[in-house]
Amino acid sequence: MRNFIAISDVPAGEIRRILQKGFDLREQRRRGQRAAAALADRTFALIFEKPSLRTRVSFEQAIYELGGQCIPLSDAEVGLGKRETPWDVGRVLGGMVHGIVARVFEHRKLIDLSESSGLPVVNALSDYSHPCQALADAMTMMDEFGQDLKGRKVAYIGDSNNVARSLTAICGKLGVKVAMASPKGYEFPAGFVESLRQRIPGEPGDPGLVYEATDDPREAVRGADVIYTDTWVSMGQEEEQARRMKAFSGFQVNAQLVQLAGPHAIVMHCLPAHRGQEITAEVMDGPQSRVFPQAHNRLHAQKGLLAVIAQEMGIGG
């Protein structure tokens, strides 16, 4: 595995390998043991076109704990696609560092960075997908229900955005059913689910991606093991706020909705959350919430990812 740009590009066995490495490294950390220096004497460039809390802290800490170092680069410093083309940035970094982690708007920039740099490139978020978040999501579900998630059900309530795409893809890889409730006009584009099904065919006896769509959140959460939501207005969509707030009225994850899934269900949110909009404070801080352990798992999942990349590429000890 040279790059980590989209969940759909990574075989299910490799995803499980990354997750297991993340669990192992988390357990070592909890015991106070130092992780093997998989990134010893290696440097990663961290490019941030978008603001970041969890992504920046978790990647910087992950690289540090694996014995490497990083150079955070803001949009003002790099000007990816403005001051310099992604292709030129990649060619420069390819002769200076050992890997690139990039949080960008346009997904294509990740492809250009990978092709021009010759380095491992990790997608720390693009407008199209958020695969590192999906790894942490899977760890959080496994924490609750065990590492075999086949037959579990995730109800995603909200916009079919980058987080929803990666979540749906990793659920398909791990045998988890997905029920998505979105307002009309905010569901996945035509053809996306079918394309994903073709890329996640499943193994013998495994149906692959099991997906259903509805515009009724109550229908989606019935029988769900996980209720997942995200902000209704993502970065770059601020001009759409009034229209989106109106469209998503009735899609709030609140106590009444969670009750329909039952007491065993957990609630997840990738953060940042707008309390009182897509999720209530009562639910977010309640006993069924796993929102903050989910955020903490970003560190452990990314340590597992970077350790596997290091091993595959022979760039670490």
Secondary structure, 3 states (H helix, E strand, C coil): CCCECCHHHCCHHHHHHHHHHHHHHHHHHHCCCCCCCCCCCCEEEEEECCCCCHHHHHHHHHHHHCCCEEEEEEHHHHCECCCECHHHHHHHHHCCCCEEEEECCCCHHHHHHHHHHCCCEEEEECCCCCHHHHHHHHHHHHHHHCCCCCCCEEEEECCCCHHHHHHHHHHHHHCCEEEEECCCCCCCCCCHHHHHHHHCCCCCCCCCCCEEEECCHHHHHCCCCEEEECCCCCCCCHHHHHHHHHHCCCCCECHHHHHHHCCCCEEEECCCCCECCCECHHHHCCCCECHHHHHHHHHHHHHHHHHHHHHHHCCCC
